[in-house]
Amino acid sequence: MTKRSVTHASFAIERTYDAAPERVFAAFSDVEAKLAWSACHTGQTITEFDFRPGGREVTEIAAGPGQPPMRIEFRYHDIVPAERIVFAYVMQMDGVRTSVSLVTVEMKPAGRGTRLTFTEQGAWLDGHVDWKMVEEGTGEGLDNLAAYLAREPAEA
């Protein structure tokens, strides 16, 4: 029998982007844009994308050498364009559920840019994933978002 455990933790990451809240929101709400900045693994695809309250997103990550395949299922609960996104997600590795999280992404004007706050409250299951690694990976993803916003021209 597998010994079961749950580690509860939360973290908040703040970033300021040199882009209006509408552009930052678009980077989350458009599947092509999201994949351009959020793909942190080779072989990552978004196989389902229904960005609306009640909508679902599924991300599949092919296994690299010595790594199990991953599947992340998102459910969007609240969306206020250019202001807020609230979603829950379940992460699985090799078919085993490893975590369940609730995430709030807040976007507030900061001068001509945007102050983004990403808050995650999670239950990490049975010691499969270290939540500190999730926090670090999330920070890297938000840094990728900055690079994406810097290279993608603002729409006229």
N, C-alpha and C positions, 0 to 999 in steps of 0.2 A: 504494500500500500504506500502511495506517495504521501509524504508529509506535506500538509497544506499550510500556507501562510499568506498573510496580506500585509504589505507595507503601504501605509497611507502617507502621502507627502504632497506638497504643493510648491509651486515656484512661480515667480513673475519675472518676466524679462521685458525691459523697456528699450526701445530704439527710437531715434529721431531720423526721419527720412526727408530728403530734399525733394519732396513730391507732395502734391495736394492729396488730401484724404480720398478723393475720388479715384486717383491713380493707384493708391495703395489698395483700396478696396477692389479695384478691377484686377489687381494681381492675384487676389484670392478668389474672385468670382468668375473668372474666365479660365476654362480648363487648360488651354494652351499656355497662357501666362503662368498659371500655377505650376504646371509641369516644368516650365522653363527655369523657375527659381527653386522649387521645392524638392526636386529630384536629388536626393543625397546618395543614392546608390545606382550603380550601373544596372540596367535591366529593370528600372522602375517604370511602371505604366499606370495610368489612371484608367480603369476599365469601366467605371460607371461614374457619372457626374451629374447630379441633379441638385443644383445650388438654389435651394429655396427652403423655407421652414417646412420641416417634415421630409425634406429631400435627403438623398443618400449619395455617398461617394465611396468608391472602393479603389484602393491602391494596391497593386501587386508588385512585389519586389522579388525578382528571380534570385536564386541562391548563387552567391559567388563561391569560389573554392573554399570548402570547409565551413560554409555558412548555410543555415537553413533558409528556405523560402519564407517570406513574410507576406502577410495580408493585413491591411488596415481598413476597417469599415467605419465610416463617419456617418453620423446622423445630425443634420442641421436642425437646431431648435429655434433660433431667433436670428434674424438678419435685419439690420437697419442700415441701408446703403450709406457707405462712407462714414459710418459711426461705430457699428458693433456687429460681431458675428459670434454666436454661441453654438458650440457643437460638442457632441460626445463622440468618442471613438474607442474601438476595441482593437487591440493589436494581437495578432497571432503569429507564432513562429512554428513552422513545420506542422501546422494544424493545431497547435496547443495555445490556448488563450493565455497571454502573458500580462496584459494590463487592460484596465478600463479607466478612461479619463473624461473629465469635463473641462472644456477649454472656452475661455472668453478672450476675444481679440477686440480691443478698443482702439479707435482711431480718433485723435483730437487734433484740431489745427494747432500748429506751432509756428507762428510767423507765416512764411509762405510754404512751409512743409507740414509734416505730420508727426505727432508723437504717438507711437504705437505701444500698447501694453498688452502682452500675451501672458495670460494667467492660466495655469494648468493645475487641476486638482485631480490626483490619481490614486488608484488602487493597483499596486504592482503585485502580481500574483505568484506565489510559490517560488520566489527567488529567481525567476527566469530572466528578469531584466533589472538592472540597477537604475533607479529613477534619476540618479545624478547624470548618468550617460544620456538619458532622454533629455534632461535639461541642457546639457552641453550640445547635443545634436540639434535641439530646437534653436539655440543661440546661433549655431552655424547656419541653419536655414534662414533665420532672420537676417544674418549678414549677407547671405546669397540674395535675399530680397533687395537689400540696398544696392548690390551690384547690378541686379536686373533693372531696377528703377533708374539707375545712372546711365545704363546703356540703351534703354528703350526710350525713344523720344516721346515727349508728351504729345497727345493728340491736340490738334488745333481747334 
